[in-house]
Amino acid sequence: MSDIKGSKTNLAAVKGSKEDIKGSTGNLADSKKKSLSRTLAGSKGNLAGSKGNLAGSKANLSKTSTQGSKTNVADNARAITFENTYQLKPEKKFPTLLAREICQAVLNKHLTKVKYDFELVPQLTTAIANEIIAEAKKLDCPRYKIVVDVNVGEFKGQGIKVASRAVWDTTTDTYASASFKNATLFAVAMIFGCYYE
């Protein structure tokens, strides 16, 4: 009888140790879950922080201004990028005669009755260059990059030469230039059409 009681006691001890094992694995699983949830919560917090930083940088980008106009991040995301078409030559060449006429017309329009004033020259050259670019884009020459250089200076009877150098493909790239002179100022406008492969 005492053996049976002893075996019952041993059996109870085994059951108790099983419960201890279950409890300890439960505690282990709970501790793993808690540490994992803390890690994930930290990661989510970091992601939320980085989203906030990203939103802050978008806000900073949208607040930057270029000559008084706001730059929109969404517009930058929709910028046109050309895929490589392996088209080495343009379908339509840049029309230098029309470009020269555009330069001459814009110079005459802006400078005919103007006297040289060094304070007005920066705004004047910017306005002339922007108008020449806008008119040149109407020529609709696909895959051409257009660069405009405008020089305005005081004229006091001196001679002046304006020159430019470039490394380019002479079969596709070209330029046009026009000049203007009155009693107080001179101006030279150059427009470059460079083919973008």
C-alpha positions in Angstrom: 0.0 0.0 0.0 2.8 2.3 0.8 4.2 1.6 -2.7 0.9 2.7 -4.2 0.8 5.9 -2.1 4.4 6.5 -3.1 3.7 6.0 -6.7 0.6 8.3 -6.4 2.9 10.9 -4.9 5.4 10.4 -7.6 2.7 10.7 -10.2 1.4 13.9 -8.6 5.0 15.2 -8.7 5.3 14.3 -12.4 2.0 16.1 -13.1 3.2 19.1 -11.2 6.4 19.1 -13.1 4.4 18.9 -16.4 2.4 21.9 -15.3 5.6 23.7 -14.4 7.0 22.9 -17.8 3.7 24.1 -19.5 3.8 27.2 -17.4 7.4 27.9 -18.2 6.9 27.4 -21.9 3.8 29.7 -21.7 6.0 32.3 -19.9 8.7 31.8 -22.5 6.2 32.2 -25.3 4.7 35.3 -23.6 8.1 36.8 -23.1 9.0 36.2 -26.7 5.7 37.7 -27.8 6.2 40.8 -25.6 9.8 41.3 -26.8 8.7 40.8 -30.4 5.8 43.2 -30.0 8.1 45.8 -28.4 10.5 45.4 -31.3 7.7 45.8 -33.9 6.3 48.7 -32.0 9.7 50.3 -32.1 10.1 49.6 -35.8 6.6 51.0 -36.4 7.6 54.1 -34.4 10.7 54.4 -36.5 8.7 54.0 -39.7 6.3 56.6 -38.5 9.2 58.9 -37.6 10.7 58.4 -41.0 7.4 59.1 -42.7 7.2 62.3 -40.7 10.7 63.1 -41.9 9.7 62.4 -45.4 6.6 64.5 -45.1 8.8 67.2 -43.7 11.2 67.1 -46.6 8.3 67.2 -49.0 7.1 70.2 -47.2 10.5 71.8 -47.4 10.7 71.0 -51.1 7.3 72.5 -51.8 8.3 75.7 -49.9 11.4 76.3 -52.0 10.8 78.9 -54.6 12.4 79.6 -57.9 12.0 83.2 -59.0 8.8 83.5 -57.0 7.0 80.3 -58.1 6.6 77.3 -55.9 8.2 74.0 -57.0 5.7 71.1 -56.7 7.0 67.7 -55.7 4.3 66.0 -57.7 5.3 67.8 -60.8 8.9 66.7 -60.3 7.7 63.1 -60.0 6.0 63.4 -63.4 9.1 64.7 -65.2 9.6 63.4 -68.7 12.3 60.8 -69.0 13.3 59.5 -72.4 13.8 55.8 -72.9 16.7 54.8 -75.1 15.3 54.4 -78.6 18.7 53.8 -80.2 17.8 56.6 -82.6 21.2 58.2 -83.3 20.0 60.9 -85.7 17.1 63.3 -85.3 13.9 63.0 -87.4 13.9 66.8 -87.7 17.0 69.0 -87.4 17.1 72.2 -85.4 16.2 75.1 -87.7 19.0 77.6 -87.3 17.4 80.2 -89.6 14.2 80.3 -87.6 16.2 80.3 -84.4 18.2 83.3 -85.6 15.0 85.2 -86.5 13.6 84.4 -83.1 16.7 85.8 -81.3 16.7 89.0 -83.5 13.0 89.6 -83.0 13.2 89.2 -79.2 16.3 91.5 -78.9 14.6 94.2 -81.0 11.4 93.9 -79.0 13.1 94.3 -75.6 15.9 96.7 -76.4 14.8 99.2 -79.0 14.1 102.1 -76.6 16.1 101.0 -73.7 19.1 103.0 -72.2 21.8 101.0 -70.4 21.3 100.7 -66.7 23.5 98.3 -64.8 20.8 97.7 -62.2 18.2 96.6 -64.8 20.5 94.4 -66.9 20.2 91.2 -64.9 16.4 91.2 -65.1 16.5 92.2 -68.7 18.8 89.4 -69.8 16.7 86.9 -67.8 13.5 88.1 -69.5 15.1 88.0 -73.0 16.6 84.5 -72.4 13.3 83.1 -71.1 11.3 84.5 -74.0 13.8 83.1 -76.5 13.6 79.6 -74.9 9.8 79.8 -74.9 9.7 80.7 -78.6 12.4 78.1 -79.5 10.3 75.4 -77.8 7.5 76.2 -80.2 9.7 75.0 -83.0 8.9 71.5 -81.8 12.2 69.7 -82.3 11.9 66.5 -80.3 14.9 65.3 -78.2 16.8 68.6 -78.6 18.0 70.4 -75.5 17.9 74.2 -75.9 20.5 76.5 -74.3 20.3 80.3 -74.5 23.1 82.7 -73.7 22.4 86.4 -73.6 25.0 89.1 -73.0 24.1 92.8 -72.5 26.7 95.5 -72.0 27.3 99.2 -72.1 28.3 100.6 -75.5 30.8 103.4 -75.5 32.2 103.1 -79.0 34.4 100.1 -78.2 34.6 96.9 -80.2 33.6 93.6 -78.7 33.7 90.0 -79.7 31.6 87.2 -78.1 32.7 83.7 -78.7 31.7 80.2 -77.5 33.2 76.8 -77.6 31.6 73.4 -77.3 32.3 69.7 -77.9 29.4 68.3 -79.8 28.3 66.3 -82.8 28.5 68.6 -85.8 26.0 66.5 -87.8 23.1 67.1 -85.3 24.0 69.9 -82.9 23.9 73.6 -84.1 23.5 77.1 -82.9 22.3 80.5 -84.0 23.2 84.0 -82.9 21.9 87.5 -83.2 23.1 90.9 -82.1 21.6 94.3 -81.3 23.2 97.7 -80.7 21.9 101.2 -79.9 23.5 104.3 -78.7 24.0 103.1 -75.1 24.0 99.3 -75.1 24.9 96.2 -77.1 23.4 92.7 -76.8 24.3 89.3 -78.2 22.0 86.3 -78.0 23.1 82.8 -78.8 20.8 79.8 -79.0 22.2 76.2 -79.0 20.3 73.2 -80.1 21.9 70.0 -78.8 20.5 66.6 -79.8 19.8 64.3 -76.9 20.2 60.6 -77.9 
